[in-house]
Amino acid sequence: MKKLLLPPLPLYLLPLFLQIATLLSAPIYTPVEDITINCGSYGTSPNIYDNRNWTGDINSKFSPFELHQDNTNTSSQVREAPPSSVSQVPYTTARLSVSEFSYKVPLSTGQKFIRLHFHPVSYDPGFDRSKTLFSVQAGGFTLLHDFNASVTADASETETLIREFCLNIDEGQSLTITFTPSRAIPDAYAFVNGIEIVSMPTNLYYSASESHGVDYVGNEVNYRIENITAMEMVYRINVGGSALSFDKDTGMYRNWDSVVDEQKYLDDMSSRWTVLPQNVSLQLNFVKIPEYSAPQVVYQTGRSMGSNHTRNKSYKLTWEFPVDPKFLYLLRLHFCEFEPEIMDTGDRSFLIYVENQLAEPQADIIMWSGGNGRPIYRDYIVFMPAGPDRKKVKLFLALQANPRDWMTKYNDVLLNGLELFKLSDTNGNLAGPNPDPPPPKPVQLKTPSKQSKKKSTPMLATLAGAVSAILVLFCVLGFLVFRRRRRSKDTDDDSSKDTDDDSFVLSGLCRDFSLSEIKAAPKNFNQDFIIGVGGFGHAYKGSIDLGTNPSRNIAGQEIRI
């Protein structure tokens, strides 16, 4: 029996199969707790996008409790969201209330992701989207204060919002999440569409007991992120790559923004001159960091300056991130050298600036990670002071090509991924101000339909014709009046000149001749005075007595007989 030989796999298909294998593989990390609450609904509802079942909060172990349960006017209510483009769980239903309500969830010890989902639309009757103003507390921390979900969504130009937080649960402690409507406006209410609680690996973002802490930019002493700190995720970007939704994460359901979102934060030169290298076929070797730190594709794509070394030294690759002032921030930068020409220490060495302060005088990814294809990340703490009467300030991140040619083989930089977290202050507060409402859109006049245009065309033509006819009539009348006045004037002038003999002769008009005068002029029609013959007889020349002068020859004046 002959063996069946399969044709070799084309090399150009290898990256595609590797990506498919990566996507189909089991999650790298399995959370101890993965709790999903579909607020305002019954039973369980599947989410086809993350392959999880969301549990309703009506008559379930996750049902909220309230301070005024006996008052039906103030107790929380449930509503279905009006029809919109958002149809997935948990945005189709909501829990709403004009009074305070809370969820109490028993949890195991450890660090958790807390994600709150909002779909700010008007939930009729009685819940207009403009009245959403409330605060959220959890685990002793203020996560949101007088939060205006509708204004925030409008400013972000999005229909839904996800606010992600990190906090630690001590042993024997449960998590209580409380929603409190604001007293700042009448009829304000609180609402929520969904709640996620997902365990994270220990010390993924927090400092381990044996750790020396995180580099504090501008300070000589490192900063430790202890369990008594809460954090809010502000930015998470797959630099130079595509968007990675929660089902593409390593098991923690994190969302990674794409290069399209990243483009908003680049300065002009960086947006115009930088390039997006990638190597999706590269097999990564996680030696220095855990494999769940970020999806593999984050380390297979990136942003660099390119091969124009002269131009690379003329600017810095710069991102500008709007953030709330008066908070500490954790900035995590993900790196991996995947270009084949970068193999050794010193091949690509560059500088890193955070908030215009030198954070790394010699950033060398190969030196940090130990080789090509080996992911690594670096953490930095930076404090953002208040700006001049502004709600937001800009956090600057800049990568500079090494100006000293002898220190690097390639004058270039590289960044693969980025995460930015806001740290709670000493009062346990994470809340910042609401954004300014976007300016109102200009009112657009309604353009007439084709049918109305067809109907209006004959009417417009008739009107135009009538106007034209009236104008022509006025012109004719004006011309006739002008002619009549002109003729009248000419007649008056001629009358005044009748007494002038010279004028009379030159005019040759208004003289009546008697028959005898006519006969006398050609000497009684003498044949010698014939000057021509015409269809009406002979033409004679003759002399006419003008009275004052003895006689005047008018040769050329015809007298036809």
C-alpha positions as CSV (number, residue, x, y, z in Angstrom):
1,M,0.0,0.0,0.0
2,K,1.4,3.3,-1.1
3,K,1.8,6.1,1.4
4,L,-0.2,9.3,0.7
5,L,2.2,12.2,0.5
6,L,0.7,15.6,1.2
7,P,2.1,18.7,-0.6
8,P,4.2,20.9,1.5
9,L,2.5,23.9,3.1
10,P,3.3,27.1,1.2
11,L,5.5,29.4,3.3
12,Y,3.3,32.4,2.7
13,L,0.4,30.6,4.4
14,L,2.4,29.9,7.6
15,P,1.7,33.2,9.3
16,L,-2.0,32.8,8.7
17,F,-2.1,29.3,10.2
18,L,0.0,30.5,13.2
19,Q,-2.5,33.3,13.9
20,I,-5.4,30.9,13.6
21,A,-3.7,28.5,16.0
22,T,-3.1,31.3,18.4
23,L,-6.7,32.4,18.4
24,L,-8.1,28.9,18.7
25,S,-5.8,28.0,21.6
26,A,-7.0,27.9,25.2
27,P,-6.8,31.1,27.3
28,I,-3.3,31.6,28.8
29,Y,-4.8,32.6,32.2
30,T,-8.0,31.2,33.8
31,P,-9.4,33.6,36.4
32,V,-10.5,32.2,39.8
33,E,-13.6,34.4,39.7
34,D,-15.4,35.5,36.5
35,I,-18.6,37.1,37.6
36,T,-20.9,38.8,35.1
37,I,-24.1,40.6,36.1
38,N,-26.7,41.6,33.5
39,C,-28.4,44.4,35.4
40,G,-32.2,44.7,34.9
41,S,-32.8,41.2,33.6
42,Y,-33.9,37.7,34.6
43,G,-32.1,34.4,34.3
44,T,-28.9,34.0,32.3
45,S,-28.2,35.7,28.9
46,P,-25.4,34.5,26.6
47,N,-22.9,37.0,25.2
48,I,-21.8,35.7,21.8
49,Y,-18.8,38.0,21.7
50,D,-17.1,36.8,24.9
51,N,-18.7,33.3,25.1
52,R,-19.9,34.0,28.7
53,N,-23.3,33.7,30.3
54,W,-24.4,36.9,32.1
55,T,-26.6,36.4,35.2
56,G,-29.6,38.7,35.7
57,D,-30.0,40.7,39.0
58,I,-33.7,40.1,39.3
59,N,-34.5,37.4,41.9
60,S,-30.9,36.1,41.9
61,K,-28.0,36.1,44.3
62,F,-26.9,39.3,42.8
63,S,-30.1,41.2,43.4
64,P,-29.3,44.7,44.7
65,F,-30.5,46.0,48.1
66,E,-31.7,49.5,48.8
67,L,-32.0,51.9,51.7
68,H,-35.7,52.6,50.9
69,Q,-37.0,49.2,49.9
70,D,-40.5,50.0,51.2
71,N,-41.0,53.1,49.1
72,T,-42.0,52.1,45.6
73,N,-41.3,55.7,44.4
74,T,-37.7,55.5,45.3
75,S,-36.9,51.8,44.8
76,S,-34.8,50.9,41.9
77,Q,-36.5,49.9,38.6
78,V,-35.5,47.9,35.6
79,R,-35.9,49.0,32.0
80,E,-35.2,47.7,28.5
81,A,-33.0,49.9,26.4
82,P,-34.8,51.4,23.4
83,P,-33.9,49.9,20.0
84,S,-30.4,51.0,18.8
85,S,-27.3,49.7,17.2
86,V,-26.2,48.2,20.5
87,S,-27.8,44.9,20.8
88,Q,-25.4,42.7,22.8
89,V,-25.6,41.8,26.5
90,P,-25.4,43.6,28.9
91,Y,-26.5,46.8,27.2
92,T,-30.1,45.8,26.4
93,T,-31.4,46.2,30.0
94,A,-30.6,48.5,32.9
95,R,-31.0,49.0,36.7
96,L,-32.1,52.6,37.5
97,S,-33.0,54.5,40.6
98,V,-33.5,58.0,42.0
99,S,-32.3,56.6,45.3
100,E,-29.2,54.8,46.4
101,F,-28.8,51.1,45.7
102,S,-26.0,48.5,46.2
103,Y,-24.7,45.2,45.1
104,K,-22.9,42.9,47.5
105,V,-20.8,40.2,46.0
106,P,-18.9,37.6,48.1
107,L,-15.4,37.2,46.7
108,S,-12.2,35.3,47.4
109,T,-9.0,37.1,48.5
110,G,-6.9,38.7,45.9
111,Q,-6.7,41.5,43.3
112,K,-9.6,42.0,40.9
113,F,-10.8,43.8,37.8
114,I,-14.1,45.7,38.4
115,R,-15.7,46.7,35.1
116,L,-18.9,48.9,35.0
117,H,-20.9,49.0,31.8
118,F,-23.1,51.9,30.8
119,H,-25.4,52.6,27.9
120,P,-26.6,56.2,28.5
121,V,-29.9,56.4,26.6
122,S,-33.3,57.7,27.8
123,Y,-35.1,54.8,29.5
124,D,-38.8,55.8,29.3
125,P,-40.8,56.6,31.2
126,G,-39.2,58.9,33.6
127,F,-35.5,58.4,33.0
128,D,-34.1,61.0,30.6
129,R,-30.5,60.5,29.6
130,S,-29.7,64.1,30.6
131,K,-30.5,63.3,34.3
132,T,-27.8,60.6,34.7
133,L,-25.6,62.0,37.5
134,F,-24.4,59.8,40.2
135,S,-21.4,58.5,42.3
136,V,-20.1,55.0,42.7
137,Q,-18.2,53.6,45.7
138,A,-16.6,50.2,46.0
139,G,-14.4,48.6,48.7
140,G,-14.0,51.9,50.5
141,F,-12.9,53.8,47.3
142,T,-14.7,56.5,45.4
143,L,-14.6,55.2,41.8
144,L,-16.9,57.9,40.3
145,H,-18.3,61.1,41.6
146,D,-21.2,63.0,40.1
147,F,-20.5,61.0,37.0
148,N,-22.5,62.2,33.9
149,A,-22.6,59.2,31.7
150,S,-24.4,60.9,28.8
151,V,-22.0,63.8,28.6
152,T,-19.0,61.4,28.8
153,A,-20.4,59.2,26.0
154,D,-21.1,62.3,23.8
155,A,-17.7,63.7,24.4
156,S,-16.2,60.3,23.5
157,E,-18.5,59.9,20.5
158,T,-19.5,56.4,21.6
159,E,-22.8,54.8,22.6
160,T,-21.5,52.6,25.4
161,L,-18.9,53.1,28.2
162,I,-16.8,50.7,30.1
163,R,-15.0,51.9,33.3
164,E,-12.3,49.4,34.5
165,F,-10.9,49.5,38.0
166,C,-8.4,47.4,39.9
167,L,-8.6,46.8,43.7
168,N,-7.7,44.2,46.2
169,I,-10.1,42.1,48.3
170,D,-8.7,41.1,51.7
171,E,-9.4,37.8,53.3
172,G,-13.0,37.3,54.5
173,Q,-14.1,40.6,52.8
174,S,-17.0,40.9,50.3
175,L,-17.3,43.6,47.8
176,T,-20.1,46.2,48.0
177,I,-20.7,48.4,45.0
178,T,-23.0,51.4,45.8
179,F,-24.6,53.7,43.3
180,T,-25.8,57.1,44.7
181,P,-27.7,59.7,42.6
182,S,-26.4,63.2,42.9
183,R,-28.2,66.0,44.7
184,A,-26.8,68.6,42.3
185,I,-29.7,68.5,40.0
186,P,-33.4,67.6,40.5
187,D,-34.6,64.1,39.4
188,A,-31.0,62.9,39.0
189,Y,-30.8,59.1,38.9
190,A,-28.1,56.4,39.0
191,F,-28.0,53.4,36.6
192,V,-25.9,50.5,35.4
193,N,-26.2,48.0,32.6
194,G,-23.6,45.5,33.6
195,I,-21.0,44.6,36.2
196,E,-17.9,42.4,35.7
197,I,-15.6,41.1,38.5
198,V,-12.6,39.1,37.2
199,S,-9.7,37.9,39.2
200,M,-6.3,38.9,38.0
201,P,-2.9,37.2,38.5
202,T,-1.3,38.3,41.7
203,N,0.9,41.3,41.4
204,L,0.2,41.8,37.7
205,Y,0.1,45.5,38.3
206,Y,0.7,45.7,42.1
207,S,4.2,45.5,43.7
208,A,5.3,42.1,45.0
209,S,6.6,42.0,48.5
210,E,10.1,41.2,47.3
211,S,10.0,44.0,44.6
212,H,11.8,47.3,45.0
213,G,8.9,49.1,43.5
214,V,8.4,51.1,40.3
215,D,10.7,53.9,38.9
216,Y,9.3,57.2,40.0
217,V,10.1,59.7,37.3
218,G,11.8,62.8,38.7
219,N,12.5,61.1,42.1
220,E,15.4,59.1,43.4
221,V,13.1,56.7,45.5
222,N,11.0,54.1,43.8
223,Y,7.3,53.9,44.4
224,R,5.5,50.8,45.6
225,I,1.9,50.0,44.5
226,E,0.4,48.4,47.6
227,N,-2.8,46.5,48.0
228,I,-4.4,49.6,49.8
229,T,-4.3,51.3,46.4
230,A,-7.1,51.2,43.8
231,M,-6.4,52.0,40.1
232,E,-8.5,53.0,37.1
233,M,-7.4,51.9,33.6
234,V,-7.2,55.1,31.4
235,Y,-5.5,53.8,28.2
236,R,-4.6,50.4,26.9
237,I,-3.3,50.4,23.3
238,N,-1.9,47.8,21.0
239,V,0.6,50.3,19.5
240,G,0.8,50.1,15.7
241,G,-1.7,47.1,15.6
242,S,-5.3,46.2,15.4
243,A,-7.9,46.4,18.1
244,L,-8.0,43.4,20.4
245,S,-11.4,42.9,22.1
246,F,-11.9,41.1,25.4
247,D,-12.1,37.6,23.8
248,K,-8.7,38.2,22.2
249,D,-7.0,38.9,25.6
250,T,-5.1,36.4,27.6
251,G,-8.1,35.4,29.8
252,M,-8.7,38.6,31.7
253,Y,-11.1,40.1,29.1
254,R,-9.1,43.3,28.7
255,N,-9.8,45.5,25.6
256,W,-6.8,46.8,23.6
257,D,-7.3,49.9,21.4
258,S,-6.1,49.9,17.9
259,V,-3.7,52.1,15.9
260,V,-6.7,54.2,14.8
261,D,-7.3,55.2,18.4
262,E,-3.6,55.6,19.0
263,Q,-3.4,58.1,16.1
264,K,-5.5,60.6,18.1
265,Y,-2.6,61.0,20.6
266,L,0.4,61.3,18.3
267,D,1.9,64.7,17.5
268,D,2.0,65.9,13.9
269,M,5.6,64.7,13.0
270,S,5.1,61.4,14.7
271,S,1.9,60.8,12.8
272,R,3.4,61.7,9.5
273,W,6.9,60.1,9.6
274,T,6.7,57.0,11.7
275,V,6.3,53.5,10.4
276,L,4.5,50.3,11.6
277,P,6.7,47.3,11.4
278,Q,5.4,43.8,12.2
279,N,6.4,40.2,12.3
280,V,3.4,38.1,13.1
281,S,5.2,34.8,12.2
282,L,7.7,35.3,15.0
283,Q,7.6,32.7,17.7
284,L,7.8,34.6,21.0
285,N,9.8,33.4,24.0
286,F,8.4,34.6,27.3
287,V,11.5,34.5,29.5
288,K,11.4,37.7,31.5
289,I,7.6,38.2,32.0
290,P,4.6,35.9,32.2
291,E,2.9,35.0,29.0
292,Y,-0.4,36.5,30.2
293,S,1.1,40.0,30.5
294,A,-0.4,40.9,27.0
295,P,-1.6,39.1,23.9
296,Q,1.2,37.8,21.7
297,V,0.1,40.0,18.8
298,V,0.9,43.1,20.9
299,Y,4.6,42.0,20.8
300,Q,4.5,41.2,17.1
301,T,3.5,44.7,16.0
302,G,4.7,48.2,16.9
303,R,5.7,51.7,15.9
304,S,9.1,53.0,15.0
305,M,10.8,55.9,13.2
306,G,12.0,53.9,10.2
307,S,15.3,53.8,8.3
308,N,15.9,57.5,7.6
309,H,18.5,58.0,10.4
310,T,19.1,61.6,9.6
311,R,15.4,62.5,9.9
312,N,15.0,60.3,12.9
313,K,17.4,62.5,14.9
314,S,15.4,65.6,14.1
315,Y,12.3,64.8,16.2
316,K,10.9,62.6,19.0
317,L,8.2,60.0,18.6
318,T,5.6,61.6,20.9
319,W,2.3,60.7,22.3
320,E,0.1,63.2,24.3
321,F,-2.5,61.6,26.6
322,P,-5.2,63.8,28.2
323,V,-5.5,62.8,31.9
324,D,-7.0,64.1,35.2
325,P,-4.5,66.3,37.2
326,K,-3.4,65.8,40.8
327,F,-3.1,62.0,40.5
328,L,-0.2,59.5,40.3
329,Y,-0.2,57.4,37.1
330,L,1.3,54.0,36.4
331,L,2.7,53.9,32.8
332,R,3.5,50.4,31.5
333,L,5.4,50.2,28.2
334,H,5.5,46.8,26.3
335,F,8.6,46.0,24.2
336,C,9.8,43.2,21.9
337,E,12.4,43.3,19.3
338,F,11.1,41.3,16.3
339,E,13.0,42.8,13.3
340,P,15.7,40.3,12.2
341,E,18.5,43.0,12.0
342,I,18.1,43.8,15.7
343,M,19.8,40.9,17.4
344,D,22.5,42.2,19.8
345,T,22.8,44.7,22.6
346,G,23.5,48.1,21.2
347,D,21.8,47.5,17.9
348,R,19.0,49.8,18.8
349,S,19.5,52.1,21.8
350,F,17.2,55.1,22.4
351,L,16.0,57.5,25.1
352,I,12.6,57.6,26.9
353,Y,11.0,60.8,28.2
354,V,7.9,60.7,30.5
355,E,6.3,64.1,31.1
356,N,9.3,65.8,29.6
357,Q,11.6,64.2,32.1
358,L,14.3,61.7,31.1
359,A,13.2,58.3,32.4
360,E,15.6,56.1,30.4
361,P,18.9,57.5,29.2
362,Q,19.7,54.2,27.4
363,A,16.7,52.0,26.5
364,D,18.0,48.8,25.0
365,I,15.3,46.1,24.5
366,I,17.7,43.3,23.8
367,M,19.7,44.2,26.9
368,W,16.4,44.1,29.0
369,S,14.9,41.0,27.5
370,G,17.9,38.9,26.6
371,G,17.3,38.6,22.9
372,N,15.2,39.0,19.8
373,G,11.6,37.7,20.1
374,R,11.6,38.0,23.9
375,P,8.8,40.3,25.3
376,I,9.5,42.7,28.2
377,Y,7.7,45.6,29.8
378,R,8.9,48.6,31.8
379,D,6.9,50.5,34.5
380,Y,7.1,54.1,35.4
381,I,5.2,56.2,38.0
382,V,4.6,59.9,37.3
383,F,2.7,62.6,39.1
384,M,0.5,65.0,37.0
385,P,0.2,68.5,38.6
386,A,-2.8,70.8,38.0
387,G,-2.9,72.8,34.8
388,P,-4.0,76.4,34.3
389,D,-7.8,76.1,35.0
390,R,-8.2,73.1,32.8
391,K,-10.1,69.9,33.6
392,K,-7.5,67.8,31.7
393,V,-3.7,68.0,31.4
394,K,-1.5,66.1,28.9
395,L,0.9,63.4,29.9
396,F,3.7,63.4,27.4
397,L,5.6,60.2,26.4
398,A,8.5,60.6,24.0
399,L,11.0,58.2,22.5
400,Q,14.2,59.8,21.0
401,A,16.6,58.2,18.7
402,N,20.1,58.1,20.2
403,P,21.9,61.2,19.1
404,R,25.3,59.5,19.7
405,D,26.0,57.3,16.7
406,W,28.7,55.4,18.5
407,M,26.2,54.1,21.1
408,T,23.8,52.5,18.7
409,K,23.9,50.7,15.3
410,Y,20.5,51.9,14.3
411,N,19.2,55.4,15.2
412,D,15.7,54.3,15.7
413,V,13.1,53.6,18.5
414,L,10.3,51.0,19.1
415,L,7.2,50.7,21.2
416,N,4.8,47.7,21.0
417,G,2.1,48.4,23.6
418,L,1.0,50.8,26.3
419,E,-1.1,50.7,29.4
420,L,-1.8,53.8,31.6
421,F,-3.5,53.6,35.1
422,K,-4.6,56.3,37.5
423,L,-3.8,55.6,41.2
424,S,-6.2,56.5,44.0
425,D,-5.2,59.5,46.1
426,T,-4.7,59.4,49.9
427,N,-8.4,59.9,50.4
428,G,-9.2,56.8,48.4
429,N,-10.6,58.8,45.5
430,L,-10.2,58.0,41.8
431,A,-13.0,60.3,40.5
432,G,-12.2,63.1,38.1
433,P,-14.3,65.8,36.6
434,N,-16.8,65.2,33.7
435,P,-15.7,66.3,30.3
436,D,-17.1,69.4,28.7
437,P,-20.2,68.8,26.6
438,P,-19.4,68.7,22.9
439,P,-20.5,71.8,20.9
440,P,-23.9,71.5,19.4
441,K,-24.0,70.4,15.8
442,P,-25.0,73.0,13.3
443,V,-28.6,72.7,12.2
444,Q,-28.9,71.4,8.6
445,L,-31.7,72.7,6.5
446,K,-33.8,69.9,5.1
447,T,-33.2,69.5,1.4
448,P,-36.4,69.1,-0.7
449,S,-37.1,65.6,-2.1
450,K,-37.0,64.8,-5.8
451,Q,-40.8,64.7,-5.9
452,S,-41.1,68.2,-4.4
453,K,-38.5,69.5,-6.7
454,K,-40.5,68.1,-9.7
455,K,-43.7,69.8,-8.4
456,S,-42.0,73.1,-7.8
457,T,-40.3,73.3,-11.3
458,P,-43.4,74.3,-13.3
459,M,-44.4,76.8,-10.7
460,L,-41.0,78.4,-10.8
461,A,-41.0,78.5,-14.6
462,T,-44.4,80.2,-14.6
463,L,-43.3,82.8,-12.1
464,A,-40.1,83.5,-13.9
465,G,-42.0,84.0,-17.2
466,A,-44.5,86.3,-15.6
467,V,-41.8,88.5,-14.1
468,S,-40.0,88.6,-17.5
469,A,-43.2,89.6,-19.3
470,I,-43.8,92.4,-16.9
471,L,-40.2,93.7,-17.3
472,V,-40.5,93.6,-21.1
473,L,-43.8,95.5,-20.9
474,F,-42.3,98.2,-18.7
475,C,-39.4,98.5,-21.1
476,V,-41.7,98.9,-24.2
477,L,-43.9,101.5,-22.4
478,G,-40.8,103.4,-21.3
479,F,-39.4,103.4,-24.9
480,L,-42.7,104.7,-26.4
481,V,-43.0,107.4,-23.8
482,F,-39.4,108.5,-24.6
483,R,-40.1,108.5,-28.3
484,R,-43.2,110.6,-28.0
485,R,-41.5,113.1,-25.8
486,R,-38.6,113.3,-28.3
487,R,-40.8,113.8,-31.3
488,S,-42.7,116.6,-29.5
489,K,-39.4,118.3,-28.8
490,D,-38.3,118.0,-32.4
491,T,-41.6,119.5,-33.6
492,D,-41.2,122.5,-31.3
493,D,-37.6,123.0,-32.6
494,D,-38.8,122.9,-36.3
495,S,-41.5,125.5,-35.6
496,S,-39.0,127.9,-34.1
497,K,-36.8,127.6,-37.2
498,D,-39.4,128.3,-39.9
499,T,-38.5,132.0,-39.9
500,D,-34.9,131.2,-40.7
501,D,-34.6,131.0,-44.5
502,D,-31.2,129.2,-44.5
503,S,-32.6,126.6,-42.1
504,F,-35.7,126.3,-44.3
505,V,-33.6,125.7,-47.5
506,L,-31.3,123.2,-45.8
507,S,-34.3,121.3,-44.4
508,G,-36.0,121.2,-47.8
509,L,-39.3,120.5,-46.2
510,C,-42.7,122.2,-45.5
511,R,-42.9,124.2,-48.8
512,D,-46.0,124.1,-51.0
513,F,-45.6,125.0,-54.7
514,S,-48.3,126.2,-57.0
515,L,-48.8,124.8,-60.5
516,S,-47.6,128.0,-62.0
517,E,-44.4,127.9,-60.0
518,I,-43.8,124.3,-61.0
519,K,-44.3,125.2,-64.7
520,A,-42.0,128.3,-64.5
521,A,-39.1,126.4,-63.0
522,P,-38.3,124.2,-66.1
523,K,-39.3,127.1,-68.5
524,N,-42.7,125.5,-69.2
525,F,-41.2,122.0,-69.4
526,N,-38.5,123.0,-72.0
527,Q,-36.9,119.9,-73.5
528,D,-33.5,121.4,-72.7
529,F,-34.2,121.0,-69.0
530,I,-34.8,117.2,-69.1
531,I,-32.3,115.4,-66.9
532,G,-33.8,111.9,-67.0
533,V,-36.6,109.6,-67.9
534,G,-38.3,107.3,-65.2
535,G,-41.2,105.1,-64.8
536,F,-43.5,108.1,-64.0
537,G,-42.3,110.3,-66.9
538,H,-39.6,112.9,-67.5
539,A,-37.4,114.5,-64.8
540,Y,-36.6,118.2,-65.2
541,K,-34.3,120.7,-63.6
542,G,-35.3,124.2,-62.8
543,S,-34.9,127.4,-60.9
544,I,-37.1,128.5,-58.0
545,D,-37.6,132.1,-56.9
546,L,-37.0,132.2,-53.2
547,G,-38.2,135.7,-52.8
548,T,-35.4,137.3,-50.9
549,N,-32.8,136.2,-53.4
550,P,-33.2,137.0,-57.1
551,S,-33.0,133.3,-58.0
552,R,-31.3,130.1,-56.8
553,N,-30.4,127.1,-59.0
554,I,-31.3,123.8,-57.4
555,A,-29.9,121.4,-60.0
556,G,-30.3,117.9,-58.9
557,Q,-33.7,118.4,-57.4
558,E,-36.1,116.4,-59.5
559,I,-39.4,117.6,-60.6
560,R,-41.3,114.6,-62.0
561,I,-44.2,115.2,-64.4
